[in-house]
Amino acid sequence: MSLPAPESSARLRDALLAADFTADGLLELLGAPAYAALARSETVPALRATRGDSPLETLVRLFLLQQAVPDDRVGAALPLDQCLADGWLVREDAYGGGSAGVRATVDVRPYGGEEGQDWFIVSDLGRAVGGAGGAGTREEGVVLGVGGASTTLAGITVRAPVTRALDLGTGSGIQALHAAQHAVHVTATDLNPRALRFTRLTLGLSGAPEADLREGSLYEPVGEDTYDLIVSNPPFVISPGARLTYRDGGMGGDDLCRTLVQGAGERLNDGGYAQFLANWQHVEGEEWQERLRSWVPRGCDAWIVQREVQDITQYAELWLRDSGDHRTDPAQYAARYDAWLDEFEARKTKGVGFGWISLRKSGAEDPSITIEEWPHPVEQPLGPVVRAHFERQDYLRAHDDAALLAGHFKLADEVVQEQIGLPGAEDPEYVVLRQNRGMRRATKVDTVGAGFAGVSDGSLSAGRILDAIAQLLGEDPVLLRDRTPEAIRLLVEQGFLEPLD
Ligand SMILES: C[S@@+](CC[C@H](N)C(=O)[O-])C[C@H]1O[C@@H](n2cnc3c(N)ncnc32)[C@H](O)[C@@H]1O
């Protein structure tokens, strides 16, 4: 089916907004359970909630539920003839001749921007919910809407004002749409030419400036160009062969993710960020951290967070379900499953990690590379946390222990202390500092660490605080000054303490 004319986006946007076809409007119309069900691709609750004939119900039925709607109802919500001419709608032939109304040609889903903007994501019909949530498709070249992975990447992206941003593998354009809010020029690429056409519709319908759209694989369409921000939610699935462009990269194992990460260094401007979602193999006889360390390009600091690890059977099942293979002939399903395990066996892979890779071009000779496992809940958006992480690395790199002790620190907002021990015991077994924001980290501290954090309000230098603690505990202040910087470094690195100078 041909796609709508992009020039018509502004006209449709006005009509959609006039009918309150927005994220808030939808939530109010459908109610939270039906709204949430729709995000899981379950349409029955939303169908039940749109049995009336208001313009908003008409738009939900057309653009989210793929229903044919009679002309008079559509005419009350949209300029019908114009939408037919522009290609947003097509006529539905009735059984036995005549017209049974009209249908939408694409899925148009309201999406609320981080500052309350009313945006729309345009994707293939019935494919608005993508990724591990279950796209349920085996059609190559299909363009999905927004999945959990898309919003995760959008949330962790550093949103500083920049000149040039690149969204590699743009799909229906969600990352490009976000980038358009803080980048002067946005380039969006995709191997699938249909994706670029969907991105143009998403940007136009959301009232965002046009992006520079380029077709091609990985960095090939951008040549020697460099960027202040590179983002990619790539086709990271490790599979026995490329079948689905939106998820299977078509390179062996985790080679596509490695190539993306390694190639970012030379395409980043100084101080620029590259942020990726990725999968990586856990290979027999190799530390997964070392595998990832070898991907980090020269001149870049890196923060890599492993959010989840699946064994190879869970992984194969997840993606077989995603493509709907579990609903095919059992023998075919078994053959596909077998092929997946063959592939993993050949690559000595015992599990697959999923996570976030953030690079920052620091040009440092001794780059800071943090690779960690953090499977616990976090508070999105984490973009400001990612930026602060790299800024703290700069601080730590520039301050030796003496400089650290001369520094002033402030306890980060919403850090609390928990005392852990047996009920009724006089003293706690240990003390934990816990962040209630951002990464929501927790870390064990000793009496000195807890005391230090407690009085860190920026007024005294770290050294002076340690001297006071030494006096209170009857310890030698010189020894305390000698042994504590390591612990302070860790608290700074993990964001419990913020340097003030
Ligand atoms: C998982 S989707 C991500 C879509 C969107 N950026 C998001 O965040 O939801 C991956 C996208 O990468 C595209 N793609 C697949 N192989 C590619 C390649 N070799 N080079 C560039 N893009 C590719 C797919 O067509 C698809 O649009």
The ligand as an SDF file (V2000), in Angstrom:
LIG
                    3D

 27 29  0  0  0  0  0  0  0  0999 V2000
   14.8920   -1.8010   16.4160 C   0  0  0  0  0  0  0  0  0  0  0  0
   14.5210   -0.7350   15.0910 S   0  0  0  0  0  0  0  0  0  0  0  0
   14.6640    0.8510   15.8650 C   0  0  0  0  0  0  0  0  0  0  0  0
   13.7220    1.8780   15.3470 C   0  0  0  0  0  0  0  0  0  0  0  0
   13.7220    3.2020   16.0940 C   0  0  0  0  0  0  0  0  0  0  0  0
   14.9880    3.9010   15.9670 N   0  0  0  0  0  0  0  0  0  0  0  0
   13.3690    3.0460   17.5510 C   0  0  0  0  0  0  0  0  0  0  0  0
   14.1550    3.4480   18.4070 O   0  0  0  0  0  0  0  0  0  0  0  0
   12.3000    2.5010   17.8280 O   0  0  0  0  0  0  0  0  0  0  0  0
   15.9980   -0.8770   14.1240 C   0  0  0  0  0  0  0  0  0  0  0  0
   15.9870   -0.0970   12.8160 C   0  0  0  0  0  0  0  0  0  0  0  0
   17.2620   -0.2930   12.1730 O   0  0  0  0  0  0  0  0  0  0  0  0
   17.0520   -0.4980   10.7870 C   0  0  0  0  0  0  0  0  0  0  0  0
   18.1910   -1.2780   10.2620 N   0  0  0  0  0  0  0  0  0  0  0  0
   18.3170   -2.6260   10.1170 C   0  0  0  0  0  0  0  0  0  0  0  0
   19.5410   -2.9490    9.6690 N   0  0  0  0  0  0  0  0  0  0  0  0
   20.2010   -1.7770    9.5060 C   0  0  0  0  0  0  0  0  0  0  0  0
   21.4930   -1.4400    9.0410 C   0  0  0  0  0  0  0  0  0  0  0  0
   22.3640   -2.3850    8.6770 N   0  0  0  0  0  0  0  0  0  0  0  0
   21.8350   -0.1380    8.9810 N   0  0  0  0  0  0  0  0  0  0  0  0
   20.9670    0.8350    9.3630 C   0  0  0  0  0  0  0  0  0  0  0  0
   19.7190    0.5710    9.8110 N   0  0  0  0  0  0  0  0  0  0  0  0
   19.3490   -0.7110    9.8700 C   0  0  0  0  0  0  0  0  0  0  0  0
   15.7240   -1.2160   10.7010 C   0  0  0  0  0  0  0  0  0  0  0  0
   15.1530   -1.0500    9.4230 O   0  0  0  0  0  0  0  0  0  0  0  0
   14.9420   -0.5440   11.8320 C   0  0  0  0  0  0  0  0  0  0  0  0
   14.2540    0.5660   11.3460 O   0  0  0  0  0  0  0  0  0  0  0  0
  1  2  1  0
  2  3  1  0
  2 10  1  0
  3  4  1  0
  4  5  1  0
  5  6  1  0
  5  7  1  0
  7  8  2  0
  7  9  1  0
 10 11  1  0
 11 12  1  0
 11 26  1  0
 12 13  1  0
 13 14  1  0
 13 24  1  0
 14 15  1  0
 14 23  1  0
 15 16  2  0
 16 17  1  0
 17 18  1  0
 17 23  2  0
 18 19  1  0
 18 20  2  0
 20 21  1  0
 21 22  2  0
 22 23  1  0
 24 25  1  0
 24 26  1  0
 26 27  1  0
M  CHG  2   2   1   9  -1
M  END
$$$$
